[in-house]
């Protein structure tokens, strides 16, 4: 695989770390800034909302900018956000830093995907996308735990300082190794959004949203689940998360390989069906730690394996608007994360945490229905013809 793909994956790793790190140090942030934990929690909520809506808007606004220059300027804004977060004297300034990091980070992820898919041969495209998402999932394994250790040892500002240093290093790598990439002709955002009226495309985006909804219904409350159902100590919970993270990194690579080997459509249906089965199996094996770990590894791998195939499918389905489709898919993923967290909380409040796996599995089945519907629709015509037909 081209070395430049790994440089882009490192940048994705940094963005993934800054998105996730705040959750583990909320109590420390709240205490230092003299705010409640619930108020500090808005640092996560605001990040997700801004991340979800920024990519398609920023992609359109920067459509005419050469991609390498755009990448470097976006990383510069990301660096500013991290520096502001590091030295923020109070909550509102920290929130500003998070907003800058979220908006620029969303564009970095989409640019990483689109650039990676454009600089490799078509038969390696899904694998290249998979490597980008291995960078994101790698932040679960290394970035977040490392940030937590540093945050607890040196204060909550230290992880943001580390992210600033890593961002600078990534910028040097991008400047040195990434070639100039001219922008592709970009159709206005309003016209591109009209493609969402095509059932094949909107159902593909809903596939991602409901897949993540099902996943987060359990994963957002994974700690209370394993503690209550498997009666694990805090030390064992950390081990379980580490195994989950390692499996997630592997899943991104496996998903990209599968999509290139068997095709995006077949891979999507196989992965989602397997994912639903695994989620329904989780309650049945929660009586045994060894059986649970086997199923959990599959669950983790499949949760990240779907993304390369899905992104590649969107490129194949809407080649003339694939950049905006990647941005909209980022929005769909984050909306799924938010919805899944809410559904899981509702299930726990009104029933039990033990019910989160099978409720999540139901949403995954809805995702499968959306995927099957999308794949069985006729191939889209050229975007210009599509818009013309819709407009008429």
N, C-alpha and C positions, 0 to 999 in steps of 0.2 A: 504494500500500500504506500502511496505517495507520502513522503515525510511531512509535507505541508498539511495533510489531514490531521496529523497528531499535534501540530502547532495549534490548529483550530480547536482541537479537543481540549488542550490545556486551557485555552481561554474559556471554553464552556465549563470546565472544572471550576475555574475561579468564580464564574457567575453563579453556578450551582451552590457554591460554598456561601457566598454572600446572601443568597436567598434563604438558605436553611439555617444558618448559624445563629440567628437571633432567637430562635425558639428555645435553644438550650440554655441561654443566659438571660432569659426574661426577668427572673427574680433579681439577679444582680443589677441589671439595668434599672429596674423599678426602684430598688433600694438607693442606688447612687443618684438617680434623678429625682427622688422623692415623689414618685407617682405610684399608683396602684398597679398591680400586675395586669388587671383587665385593661387599663389604659395603655400599658406597655404592649399588650397584645395587638393593639391597633397598628403597631409597627409591622406586624406580619400581615394583617388584613389589607392595609393600604398598599403594601408591596405587591400582594397578589392581584389586587384590583388594577393597579397601574400597569403591572406586567401584562395583564390580560388584554388591556385595551391599547397599549402603546405600539406593539409591533406593526399591525396593519396600517396605522396612521403614519408612523415614522417611515415605513417602507415607501409609501406613496410620496411623502414629502421629500424624500431623498432619492427619488427615482432616477434623477439625471446625474447623480454623483458617482464617480468612479469607485468601485467597490473596496479596493484596498484603502484608499484615502478615507472613505466612509467608515470602514472598520476601525482605523486608527483614531479618527475623530470621536467615534462612539466610545472607544475604550478610554479616551481622554476624559470624556464626561463621566464614565463609570469610575475612573480614578478620582475625579473631583468628588463624586458622591461618597466614595470610601474615605477620603481624607476628611470631608465634612463630618461624617459619622464618627471618625476617630477623635476629633477634637471638639465635637459639639458640646457647648456648655449647658444646654437644657433641651427638653423634650422636643420643642418645635423645630430646632435646628437639626436634631437627629432625624426627625421625620422628613425634613427636606432632603437630607442625605440619602435616606432610604428611597424616596421618590425618584431622585436622580439615578440611583443605582438600578431601580426597577425598570424605568423607561429605557435607559441605555442597555441594561442587561438583556431585555427582551429582544432588542434589535440585534445585539451581538449573537444571541442564540440562533435567530432566524438567518442572519448573514452567514454564520458558521455552517448551517445546513445547506443553504443555497450555494455557497461558494464550494463547499466540499462536493456537492453533487455535480457541479459544473466543471471541475478540474480532473475528474476521473472518467474512465471509459464507462459507458452505460451499464455494462455487465458487472461493474464494481460499485455502482451508485448506492445501492442499499447498504452495502458493507461500510462505505464511507460515512453515510448517515449514522449507522450503528456505532461507529467509533466516536462520533461527536457525542452521542448520547451516553457512551461509556464514560466520557469525560464528566457529564452531568451526574451520572450515577456514582462515579468514582468519588464525588464530593461527599456522598453519604458514608463511604467507607473511610476516607482519609481526611477530607477537609473539615467536616463537621466535628468528628471526634477530636482532631487536632485543635480546632478552634475552641472546643469546650475545655480542653486541658489548659490551653494558653489563657483563656478567659478566666478560669478559676484561679490560675496561678498569678496572673499579672493584671487582672481587671478586664472588664468587658470591652474596653477600647483596644486592647492588644490584638484581638483577632482581626479587627478592621484595619489596623496598621499592617498586619501580615498580608491581608488581601490587597492593600495598596502596593506593597512590594511585589507581590505576584502579578498584579496587573501591569506594572512597569516592565517586568520580565517578559510577559506575554506580548506587550507592545514591541519590544525589541525583536522578538522572534518573528512577529508578523511583518515588521518593517524589513527584516533581513531576508526572509525566505518566501514571502507571498508575492507573486507577480502582480502587476497591474491588471485589473479585470474590468473591462468596460461595462457600463450598465446596459442591460437589455431594454428595448423599448417597453415603456410602462404605460398601460392603459389607465385612465383616470379611475380613482378609487370608487366613485359612484357606479361606473360601468362594471368594474370588477365585482363589486358587491352584488350586482344583478345576477352573477353566476350562482349565488346562493338560492336563487329561485329554481335552479335545476335540481330535481330530486336526487340525481346521482351524486352531486357534490354536497348538498346539505346533509344528506343521510351519511355521507362519509365523515363529515365533521361531527355529526351527532354520535357516530361510532366512537370517536375519541372521547367525547364528553361523558358518555354513559360508561365507558370502560373505566375511566378514572373515578367516576362517581362510585362504582361498585368497589373498586380497589380501596379508595379512601374511607369508605364506610367502615371497613375493618382497620386499615392501616393507621388512620388518625387516632385510633384508640387501641393500638396494638399492645402497649404496655399494660393497661388494666386487663386486657384480654388474657395475656399469657400469665399474669400474676394471679388472676382469679381462677383460670381454667387449668393451668399447669402447676400452680402454686410455686412459682419460681422466685428466687431471691433477686435482689437488685443486681448482684454480680452476674447471675445467669441471664438476666434480661439483657445486660450489656453484650454478653457473648452471642445471644440470639440475634441482636441487632447487627453485630459484626458479620455473622454468617449471612444474614439477609442482604447486607450491603455488598459482600463479595459476590453473592449470587446475582444481584442486580447488575453489577458490572459485566459479568459473563453473559447475562441475558441480552444486553444491547448488541454485543458482538454476534451471538447466536441468531438473533432476530434478523440482523443485516445479512448474514450468510444464507439463512433460510429464504429470505425474499429474493436474493440473487439466484439461488439454486432452483427454487420451485415457483417463483413468481409471487408478486405482491398479493394478489387476490386469494390464492390458495393458502398462503402463509397467514393472512389475516384471519380467515375463517378457522383455520386449524388452531391458531394461537388463542383466539377468543373462546372457542369451544372448550379447549383444554383448561383455560383460565377459569371458566365457570365451573367446570368439574372439580378443579382443585379447591376452589372456594367452598363448594358444597362438602368436600371431603374434610376440610379443616376441623369442623366440630366433631366428626366421627373419630378422628385420631388424636384428639386433645387429651385423651387419657394416658398417652404414652409419649414421653419426650422424644425418644428416638424416631418413632413414626411421624410425630409432628414436625420434626426438623426436616425429614425427607420431603414431606408435602410442602413445608414452608419454602424450601429451596426452589422447588418447582414454581410455587406461587410468585416468589421474588423474580426468578428468571423470566417468567412469562409476562410479568407486569411491565418490564422494560423491553422485552422482545418485540412487542407489538409496534413500537414507535417507528423503527426504521422501515418496516413494511408499510405502515400507514402513510408515512411521509413520501415514500417512493410511489405509492398508489396515487397520491394527490398530484404528484408530478406527471404521472402517466395520464391521469384523468383530465387535468386542466393545464396542459403544458404552457399555454400562452399567459396564464395568470398564476403560475406555480408559486411565485414569490409571495403574493398576497394570500394564497391558500396556506402556505407555511405559517404566515403570520396569524391567520384566522385559526389555524390548528393549535397554535400556542394559546390563543384565547380560549378555544374549546377545552384544552387540557386544564387550564387554570379554573375555568368555570366548573369543570368536573371535580376538581380538587375541593373547591368551596362547597359545592352541592354535597359531595360525599361526606365531608366533615359535618355538615349540618344534618344529613340523614343519620349518620352514626350517632350523633348527639341525641337526636330524637329517639332512636331505638333504645339507647341506654337509659334515657330519662323515663320512658314509658314502658320499657320491657326489661331487657338485660343485655349486658355486653356480650353474653354468650350467643345472642341472636344476630350480631353484626355480620358474621361470615355469610350466612344464608341470605340475609337481606341484600348484602353486597352482591352475592351471586345472582340474584334476580335482576339487578341493574346490568350485570354483565350479559345476561341473556338478552336484555333489551338492546345492548350494544351489538350482539350477534345478529339480531333481526335487522338492525340498521345497516350493518355491514353486508348482509346477504341481499338486502334490498338494493343497496348502492351497486354492488357488483353485478347484479342481474339486470340493471338498467342499461339501455343502449349507450354506447360510447358517445361522449360529448362531441359535438361539432366544434369547429373553430370558434374562438371566443367572439369574434366580430359577428359571425352568423348567429351565435347564441343570443347576443345582446340585441341584434336586429329583430330576431323573432320575438323576444320578450317585449321589446319596446312596441312592436306592432300589435 
